[in-house]
Amino acid sequence: MSDDEADPELLELLRETLGLGKKKAQDEVSTDTGVLRDAEYIYTNAIDVSIDMYGSKGAAASIYSTMQDRGYSTETWGQHELHPRLGDGFSDVDMVNFIFTMDLLNFSFWSELSDEERYQVDHRGKRWTGYNSLVACLQRALEEEIPITTPKFWIEQSCADGVLRHVFRSATNEEIPLLDKRIAILREAGEILGESFGDPDCGLRDEPTVAKYDRGMVDNGDAIADADSSHASTEPPQPQHSTLEEPTADVTSTAAKANSSVARDAQQQTEALTTAEETHTDAIPQPAGAELDSMGVRRKLLEPDLSVVRLIEKADHSAGKLVNLLAKHFPSFRDETRFDGKRVRLLKRAQIFVADLWAAFNGTSYGAFDDIDHLTMFADYRVPQMLRSLGVLVYSPPLNYAINSLKEIPSGHSWEVQLRGCSIWAVELIRREILRQHPEATGVNAVLIDFLLYDIAKEREAAGTGTAAFHRTRSIWY
Ligand SMILES: Nc1nc2c(c(CN[C@H]3C=C[C@H](O)[C@@H]3O)cn2[C@@H]2O[C@H](COP(=O)(O)O)[C@@H](O)[C@H]2O)c(=O)[nH]1
């Protein structure tokens, strides 16, 4: 090494002293979510939920043959009547923003009421319940020219609570479960996206957002008060060097399309809201002083909202990294809890967001991930129900009694964590069994097994064929 070259060890020591070396390490977001490891830990230590190995083998055989019969693949996602489709007037950016909005709110639709009285949504001449009711609300709002899937809209003055209550309005007397939490989650996500992934000149904020939704708080609403107040407080984004590349050319052209559709929306939203006040009996209520600043709305909404696209690009085509980025920056995606004294991660909505992108884009564009098989089953309340019906999950007598008597299980309760963790592990065992029985079935991953089990659960529910009861937990996590 010549005299005028710096000694690399000395440089490293200097970097460490200045805390620069550590900062780089801290910044690095892992591609490993740890969810499957934690699911196995929960399964190993569970006493109220077990996995029947014969049930798993039988389930593997029937799932694989059903997949073959249906030609089940990512293409199936686009066949859902309400899912947005590329080319159906949705640009790539529109699709990304729609799926983000959907999976931000994709939780807890179950009701204690009868099918007639439960929350349901009128759209396209049908009544939609459950997950479908959420997708129907988003599609209906877009048709009413309310840019509900544009994140910057969520923190616009024109996006008053009354507008959001109108978006999620029910066709019955029961409103959508946890509506206030859904509104708080939208506001919080809109602020985080604007601050950390907004226009490049506002820089990136790398440290994780302060948790507003820690499990203990979320159930008594404290976090909501917090989140609401956070809507009021707008600390200026910290000016930092933006490490992001500018969006690629095709995004610019699709952004231009989104731009014109958002600009059209903003224009028509102004007109529609005015019309709504004149014609709709359920006119969108506007709090005093929130009259539409149409120029303002148009100006702010004019640029396409690329914040979610920038978040996805930060993951460098890693599904695991994108899941970890969501958990790091968005408290409402940080689906973690404690079991037997250990912190465990389940990350259901963060994972289903990545899976929906992968399926919607058929593994291309913003759905292209090198490690999609790293994702696990999404620990909700539907797939555990199916696993129980297939004889895969077996419950202890007390848990069995609690579920069959429709008792509500508190979020964070050991039973809930065992149900969710063992479901994730059961789907992993089913996946391994399918591969053992059919070594050529390398395309079968936890995502497709999960999607199929959810779809079959809904088909059985619609046909009224007996499926076991599902566990009732009111939660923003799933
Ligand atoms: N594990 C898992 N959970 C899923 C889904 C979906 C819908 N995914 C679509 C995408 C591809 C599929 O083909 C589906 O068309 C919703 N859910 C969850 O279920 C609950 C709603 O239930 P219900 O009230 O009965 O609609 C709620 O927690 C919701 O988050 C899934 O796929 N997997």
The ligand as an SDF file (V2000), in Angstrom:
LIG
                    3D

 33 36  0  0  0  0  0  0  0  0999 V2000
  -55.1980  -16.2520    4.7700 N   0  0  0  0  0  0  0  0  0  0  0  0
  -55.9470  -15.4980    3.9540 C   0  0  0  0  0  0  0  0  0  0  0  0
  -56.7730  -14.5930    4.5070 N   0  0  0  0  0  0  0  0  0  0  0  0
  -57.5170  -13.8370    3.6530 C   0  0  0  0  0  0  0  0  0  0  0  0
  -57.4590  -13.9540    2.2650 C   0  0  0  0  0  0  0  0  0  0  0  0
  -58.3570  -12.9940    1.7470 C   0  0  0  0  0  0  0  0  0  0  0  0
  -58.6980  -12.7440    0.3040 C   0  0  0  0  0  0  0  0  0  0  0  0
  -57.5720  -12.9180   -0.5760 N   0  0  0  0  0  0  0  0  0  0  0  0
  -57.8850  -12.9300   -1.9960 C   0  0  0  0  0  0  0  0  0  0  0  0
  -56.6420  -12.9560   -2.7780 C   0  0  0  0  0  0  0  0  0  0  0  0
  -56.4490  -14.1820   -3.2970 C   0  0  0  0  0  0  0  0  0  0  0  0
  -57.4920  -15.1060   -2.8790 C   0  0  0  0  0  0  0  0  0  0  0  0
  -57.9160  -15.8980   -3.9720 O   0  0  0  0  0  0  0  0  0  0  0  0
  -58.6120  -14.1840   -2.3950 C   0  0  0  0  0  0  0  0  0  0  0  0
  -59.4520  -13.8960   -3.4860 O   0  0  0  0  0  0  0  0  0  0  0  0
  -58.9220  -12.3280    2.8380 C   0  0  0  0  0  0  0  0  0  0  0  0
  -58.3900  -12.8680    3.9480 N   0  0  0  0  0  0  0  0  0  0  0  0
  -58.6950  -12.5880    5.3480 C   0  0  0  0  0  0  0  0  0  0  0  0
  -59.8500  -13.3590    5.6910 O   0  0  0  0  0  0  0  0  0  0  0  0
  -60.6540  -12.5990    6.6030 C   0  0  0  0  0  0  0  0  0  0  0  0
  -61.9130  -12.2330    5.8690 C   0  0  0  0  0  0  0  0  0  0  0  0
  -62.6790  -13.4040    5.7390 O   0  0  0  0  0  0  0  0  0  0  0  0
  -64.2200  -13.1820    5.2900 P   0  0  0  0  0  0  0  0  0  0  0  0
  -64.8090  -12.2330    6.3660 O   0  0  0  0  0  0  0  0  0  0  0  0
  -64.8180  -14.5460    5.3010 O   0  0  0  0  0  0  0  0  0  0  0  0
  -64.1800  -12.5190    3.9290 O   0  0  0  0  0  0  0  0  0  0  0  0
  -59.8510  -11.3600    6.9370 C   0  0  0  0  0  0  0  0  0  0  0  0
  -59.0030  -11.6180    8.0180 O   0  0  0  0  0  0  0  0  0  0  0  0
  -59.0420  -11.1670    5.6650 C   0  0  0  0  0  0  0  0  0  0  0  0
  -57.8670  -10.4010    5.8890 O   0  0  0  0  0  0  0  0  0  0  0  0
  -56.5680  -14.9170    1.7020 C   0  0  0  0  0  0  0  0  0  0  0  0
  -56.4380  -15.0860    0.4740 O   0  0  0  0  0  0  0  0  0  0  0  0
  -55.8420  -15.6560    2.6020 N   0  0  0  0  0  0  0  0  0  0  0  0
  1  2  1  0
  2  3  2  0
  2 33  1  0
  3  4  1  0
  4  5  2  0
  4 17  1  0
  5  6  1  0
  5 31  1  0
  6  7  1  0
  6 16  2  0
  7  8  1  0
  8  9  1  0
  9 10  1  0
  9 14  1  0
 10 11  2  0
 11 12  1  0
 12 13  1  0
 12 14  1  0
 14 15  1  0
 16 17  1  0
 17 18  1  0
 18 19  1  0
 18 29  1  0
 19 20  1  0
 20 21  1  0
 20 27  1  0
 21 22  1  0
 22 23  1  0
 23 24  2  0
 23 25  1  0
 23 26  1  0
 27 28  1  0
 27 29  1  0
 29 30  1  0
 31 32  2  0
 31 33  1  0
M  END
$$$$
